[in-house]
Amino acid sequence: MKFIQQAYKGNNEWWTYFATLILLFFGWQLIGIIPLTLVGFYYSEDINEFYNALSNAFTNLGIDSNLYLLLIIFTFLGGLVFLFLGIKFIHKRKILTVLTSRDKLDWNRILFAFSLWFIIGVVIFIISYFMAPEDYVWNFKPIPFLILVLISFLLLPIQTSMEEVLFRGYLMQGFGTWFKNSFMALMLTSVIFGLLHGSNPEVAKLGWFIMVYYIGTGLLLGIFTLMDEGIELSLGFHSANNVLAAMLVTANWAAFQTEALFIDVSEPSVGYEMFVPIFVLYPIILIIFSKKYGWANWKEKLFGPVFIPIAFKEDEFIA
């Protein structure tokens, strides 16, 4: 339970979470969105078109897809920066405490999780392609794709990092210390994570049944965090997932409208491809990580109580 207990290293009163979440929203939706708003205004012919486009996040203005992706990432950067400011100056604790219970961030864990899920994702796509090649159209455009690759690998992890720090770090610790139970923290963060993806165009196209995938993914990432005592594995996994989504396949109904290598032209439907990751691939990933990192005490870490440490000396709790 060391990771959740990190919250006790600073000010853990309810109002600190409220204030920090307000700060996060300010950085994400008010400060971070300024560049996108300015570009949207530039692309709009008049003020009426600007206001109409604003309700659609400027997706209907014909903004270059790479530029649009870059501007969206900037909004998440604003949220991440202001979240860190709240942790440091409102909670008065080190930013590292919301990332891991280790002495420093384990980059090897991040890279391993990224590489593993990236490779699996590519293999799954290759299988899907050969099973139904008529569903995909080759879309390779050298210069736009090269720019997309750079944005995806260098900057897109900012977006996934903000989500992981917020859900698997900050809120996991917050809910865990409020309800004094790790399973409650796991479930709440997973459900909220899923519901906040309800505005994605995939939901409008496929229906709310796709929440099974979003909430299931949130559960997986939460289990990573609780069992591994840090968000490194979820950071790597989530980054690989979104990098693949941006670079490999796009569709006119997908959240990522990019210059990907392929365009999916099939009629979207809820089928086996949604359940395979949750019920087949995710358990395999859990087994691999558990063997590699020697996870034990599953019942205690996933369902056990969260207690206030009796005392702690520097960065190590004495309970």
Buried (B, 14 or more C-beta within 10 A) or exposed (E): BBBBBBBBBBEBEEEBBEBBBEBBBBBBEEBBBEBBBEBBBEBBEEEEBBEBBBEEBBEEBEBBBBBBBBBBBBBBBBBBBBBBBBBBEBBEBBBBBBBBBBEEBBEEBBBBBBEBBBEBBEEBBEEBBEEEEEBBEEBEEEEBBEBBBEBBBEBBBBBBBBBBBBBBBBBBBBBBBBBBBBBBBBBBBBBBBBBBBEEBBBBEBBEEEBBBBBBBBBBBBBBBBBBBBBBBBBBBBBBBBBBBBBBBBBBEBBBBBBBBBBBBEEEBEBEEEBEEBBEEBBEEBBEBBBEEBEBEEBEEBBEBEBEEBEEBEEEEBEE
